[in-house]
Amino acid sequence: MTDFLLELRSEEIPARMQARAREDLSKLFTAELAKAGIATSAIVTYATPRRLTLIARDLPLETAAVSEETKGPKTSAPPQALEGFLRKTGLTREQLVDRNGTLFAVTEKPGRATAAVLAEAIPAIVRAFPWPKSMRWGDASASTESLRWVRPLQGIVALLGEEIVPFEIAGIASAAATLGHRFHHPYQIMIGGAHDYVEKLRACHVIVDHDERATLIRDHAREAAAQAGLELIEDEGLVAENAGLTEWPIPLLGQFDPAFLDVPPEVIQLTARVNQKYFVCRGADGKLANAFVCTANIAAHDGGAKIVEGNRKVLAARLSDAKFFYDTDLKVPLEEQADKLSKIVFHEKLGTVADKVDRVAKLARWLVEEGIILPGTGRGTSEAGGGGAPRSAASAENPLHPQPTADGPPPLAGEELADLADRAARLAKADLVTGMVGEFPELQGLMGGYYAAAQGEHPAVATAIRDHYKPVGQGDDVPTDPVTVAVSLADKLDTLFSFFSVGLYPTGSKDPFALRRAMLGVIATILKSKLRFPFTKIARTQYELPDGPLAWFLDFLDERLKVQQREAGVRHDLIDAVFALGGEDDLVRLLARVHALQAFVTTEDGANLLAGYKRAANILKKEAPSSSPANAGAQGLSGGELREGAGLDPRVREGTAGAGQQQSLSYTPEPAETALMTALDSAEPRATAAIAREDFAAAMAALASLRAPIDAFFDSVIVNDSDPAKRSARLALLERVRAAVHNVADFSKIEG
């Protein structure tokens, strides 16, 4: 067994491509060796700006001999079949093996030298390498058949043990020599094998391990900042990028003109990061300091003083541009900037950005005026599912209903909140036409907030402009300020309803308008503030959304809610069970019901009641035509579509009225039958009342009281009795059980 070393040296490989290139090299190498029946105990890959390296451990020196068998015709087959098989295998009749009347061609393939396998495999890997972008170079580039590589390939090291594996790619022959650091050691290094590769290159100022370079950059950058009494602002993405740009990284601390600190800190950090790949620092007061850390690729004789000075000048030029944009943008009122939005198309079917802004402003005002987002200490009312819904105790904890404090500002009045929401919405997109956002699109919203504050807008308006895009992803801050919530929800809902209204839905992996992200943001904001949100009412009254797109929207809401709740440990089937009731789009109420249901079904009573429900549903399914609504639960239809007793024998439907069923019977019921009727007479009104006051735990407790009577009923009562009257009455009793359960959730959707 021996190790194999492969180094592919080229001009600079972009940092963003190096990690993927290492993975691809390992996969391609493993696949090529597998074709020859060679396995390796381990593969290690490295990448620097100038080289892509692979070390394969414990390769055999030659492949094992193999015997291949090909089944042929029977010995009794016609001569034509035999002749065809002989032509295919290239053998004679005497070389075939007869096994129980069937002929086999047995070919013995001797083992091959591993070096020979590698000499064929490496050129194939190089030519098939899947770089995101690649190039041809030199005279040969005139042909489309010439080698493509990320940057011009300059050298190849291929050593099996200490022996060169001979091959040639595009005129470059494999060898045992490579080059060291471009400046510190631009000379040949003779590599003895995989065993000394890493250390020989280190001696020539090349650290081949990306993770080692990243650790060095991270630690030395922190040390440089600490020595100046500062704290490095951590940025792992920048650490990885600098590790991909250097072979001998040396972090150096520099300073820039404090006058640039008048520019918002996010602008300075983004300018340093994006344009120059610099880290920035904060002072002891937590504010951005006029210091940066650059990563040199050389250990300079003067300690890096000239490198720092050169980088300071480049950064100063960049910051001067940023300050120019900032100062210029401040001179133009946001209202004037917003007028330019009428010249920007939002979508060909949905008008301009100005049209969108107008819709968002109207919706933001409407959300406040309808009492969905409440100011001050007012309780107000909100609607859910298109109709009035009682407010639960949870809404009293709504962070959008701040309590007045002795030292804080008084809460906004309702009319003032509506005006501020309208104002913020109309200015929220104005920064899209500013110079700063044109240079750094990542700062949209943020810069608008700075400009609004500097131009004297109400603090709530400036905050709403700054944060109205939030949350933009998992783990992002969720807004809670009333004005921000109004604008944020209006903006995202307008995007969703508008695209759905013109039939542009996300499909499969395609979501060009980020509608999934918008819906997740809506859900997170509503749940954070415990808002009683009437999606259906908004869709119908504000967007006149037809039934088809509205159904798509509600299904989409269901799907995204399950995704959003997955990390919280909420079961998707329980969300389906509540959604299936129909007419429920109040997420706060829906999740309260789901949480109570999840707590219930995990108990012994809940599990047994679920089993009893499914047994009852199966019996009713057999007794009703498969297309009837009575079979809805068993067929997976929603509880909202279920009509009690429909499709059953008329005598069954007569018995589903509830209390008083015992008095209408033409026979004396069995004790277990009577006990179940009595339990239903008690549980049904208690569950209904609990649901009306949104006490879903109490509703589940009411259902739990049915568990024992249902078990006893199935243990001692024959449902399909030969007496038609008994059979009909007992089916009606099971229909009552199913209806009582469906009042809480559609148990047919629950797994288990």
URZI-V767136 format. One record per pair of residues at least 24 apart in sequence whose C-alpha atoms are under 6 Angstrom apart, sorted by the first residue. I is the first residue (numbers start at 1). J is the second residue. If there is no record, write none. Layout:
# URZI-V767136
i & j
I & J
I & J
This chain:
# URZI-V767136
i & j
1 & 58
1 & 59
1 & 60
2 & 58
2 & 59
2 & 161
3 & 56
3 & 57
3 & 58
3 & 59
3 & 161
4 & 55
4 & 56
4 & 159
4 & 160
5 & 54
5 & 55
5 & 158
5 & 159
5 & 194
6 & 53
6 & 54
6 & 157
6 & 158
7 & 52
7 & 53
7 & 156
7 & 157
8 & 51
8 & 52
8 & 156
9 & 50
9 & 51
9 & 154
9 & 155
10 & 50
10 & 152
10 & 153
10 & 154
11 & 50
11 & 151
11 & 152
12 & 49
12 & 50
13 & 49
15 & 241
15 & 244
15 & 245
32 & 121
46 & 208
46 & 209
48 & 208
49 & 244
49 & 245
61 & 114
62 & 112
62 & 113
62 & 114
63 & 111
63 & 112
64 & 111
65 & 109
65 & 110
65 & 111
66 & 109
67 & 107
67 & 108
67 & 109
68 & 106
68 & 107
69 & 105
69 & 106
70 & 104
70 & 105
71 & 104
72 & 103
72 & 104
73 & 103
74 & 101
74 & 102
74 & 103
75 & 101
75 & 102
115 & 165
119 & 167
159 & 193
161 & 193
162 & 192
162 & 193
180 & 204
181 & 205
181 & 206
205 & 248
206 & 247
206 & 248
207 & 247
213 & 243
214 & 239
214 & 243
221 & 251
230 & 282
230 & 283
231 & 281
231 & 282
232 & 281
233 & 280
233 & 281
246 & 297
248 & 297
249 & 296
249 & 297
250 & 295
250 & 296
251 & 294
251 & 295
252 & 293
252 & 294
253 & 292
253 & 293
254 & 291
254 & 292
254 & 308
255 & 290
255 & 291
255 & 292
256 & 290
258 & 290
325 & 435
325 & 436
334 & 430
337 & 430
338 & 430
357 & 426
360 & 490
360 & 491
361 & 422
361 & 425
361 & 426
363 & 490
364 & 421
364 & 486
364 & 487
364 & 490
365 & 418
365 & 422
368 & 418
375 & 401
375 & 412
375 & 414
376 & 401
376 & 402
376 & 411
376 & 412
377 & 401
377 & 403
383 & 534
384 & 533
384 & 534
384 & 586
385 & 534
385 & 536
385 & 583
385 & 584
385 & 585
386 & 534
386 & 536
386 & 537
398 & 529
398 & 530
399 & 529
400 & 482
421 & 483
424 & 461
424 & 465
425 & 487
428 & 465
471 & 521
478 & 525
489 & 522
492 & 518
500 & 549
532 & 586
533 & 586
573 & 750
577 & 745
577 & 746
577 & 749
578 & 745
580 & 638
580 & 639
581 & 638
581 & 639
581 & 640
582 & 640
593 & 696
596 & 696
596 & 697
605 & 704
609 & 707
616 & 734
624 & 648
633 & 748
639 & 746
651 & 728
652 & 728
652 & 729
652 & 732
655 & 732
656 & 732
656 & 736
672 & 712
672 & 713
673 & 713
676 & 709
684 & 740
